[in-house]
């Protein structure tokens, strides 16, 4: 469901995506309104689920996770209970950074990090041994060419 946002809301979202740590006073200055209504708007955007949270973006390589790979999982059964059970299992795997349920030949695609190839290979064996898994295909990444965690708001920003 799309929520109606005005130009100030779009500016707030744009600024918070750029720097989620700024103070409300700084945010209100950047979007051109006073601090109290700015804070009310931010809280409304949070309550509506548009702003889902705030977090630090970490460099996995500097923290010792030198390997990044995709694991594509094909399940034996796509019954709702089997899909839900696999989703719950994904939540328990710390090496999985993000995961998607897909249509087509692959049921789930997971972006994984690991400190080394041996750790990732052991993780793939664990995935393969999970109930209802038919097979797992993997692809090691060579180089990340884009990492844009922000939503492209430019397309939705009202032109002022």
N, C-alpha and C positions, 0 to 999 in steps of 0.2 A: 504494500500500500504506500503510495507516494503522499508525503505530507507537504502542504503548501508552506513555502518559505518566502519571506520577503528579502529585499536586497541586504538588509542588515544581518539577517540570519545567515545568508550565503557568505557575507564577509566574515562573520564570526567563525563559521566552519572552515573557511579558507585559512584564516589566521591561526586557528588552533591546530590545523593539520601541519602548518609550518613550524609551530612552536607551542606544544601543549603545556609547557611549563611557565608560560608568561603569567603575570599576575592579572587579576581582573581589571585593575586600574589601567595597565598597559593595553590589554585587549580592548577596553572601552575607548581608549584614546585612538587606537588604530582603526576602529570601526566607526568612530565619530558619534558615540552616544555616551551618556554619563554611566558611571560604574553600577549603580543599583539596577537600572533596567537591563544592563548588559548581563549582570549576574542572573537575573530572572530569566533572560532568554537562554543562557547557557544551561541553566537547570531545566528549563522546558525542553531543550534539545536532548538533554540526558534522559529526562522522564519519557520522552517520545521514542527513545531508543535509537535516535539518529547518532548521537555521540554514545558509543558503547563502552568507552573506557579510555584510560590514559596509560601509556607504558613507555619505557625506554627501549630504543632500538639498539641492540647489542651487535658487535662484530664477532660472529662465531669463530672465525679463524684466529683472532687475537685471544680467544678464550680456549683454544686448543682443539676446536672442531674443524679439522683441516679438510674433511671430506664432506661434500654435499652431493646427494643423489636422489633420484626419483625411484620409488618402488610402485609398480603398477600391479594391482592384485585382481585376479579373476576368481570369483567364488564359485562353488559348486551349485549353490542354491541362492536365488535372489528373493526368497520369501521375506516378507517384512521382518519377521522375528530374526532371521539369519542376518539380514542387513543391519538391524539394530544391535545384535550381539557383536558383529564385527566393529561397528562404530564405537561401542563401549570399549572394545579391546584397544582400538586406536588411541583413545583417551589415556590409556595406561602406559603407552610407549613413549618415554621421554625423548627418544631420538627423532620422533615425528614432529616436525615444526608446523606443517599445515597439511590438510588432507581434504580431498574432494570425492564425493560420490559422483560417478559418471554414467552416462548411457553408452551403449556399444559393447565392444569386446572386453573392456576393462571396467571393473566395478568400482574400484577405488584407486586413486592416485595420491601418493603421499610424498611430500618433500621431506627428506630426512637429513640429519647431520650426524657425523660420527667423528671421533678423534683420528681414526685410521681405517684402512681397508678391512683389516681382520675384524674389527668391532662391527663394521657394517655387514660383513659376510655372516657373522654370527647372528646378527639381527635378522637378516634375510632368512636364515634357517629357522629362527623363532617364528617369523611370519608364516613361512611355509608349513610349519607344524601346527599352526592354529586351526582349530576345527572349521570346516567348510571352505578352506582355501584350496582351489584347484591348482593355481600356479601363480608365481610371482616373476615379473620381468623387472629388470633394473636398468637404470641409465645413470652413469656417473657424470657429474657436471664437469666441464673443462674450465669454464670461466662464466661468471655471472655478468651479463651485459646490461642488465637493467634491474633495479630493485626500487620500485615506486610503491611504497605502502599506502600512499595517499590516493583518495578517490579523485578522479579528474573533474574537479568542480567547474573548470572554465566553461565546459559545455552547458552547465546549468545556471551559471551566474547570470543574473539579469544585467543587461548592458545599461549602464547609467549615463 
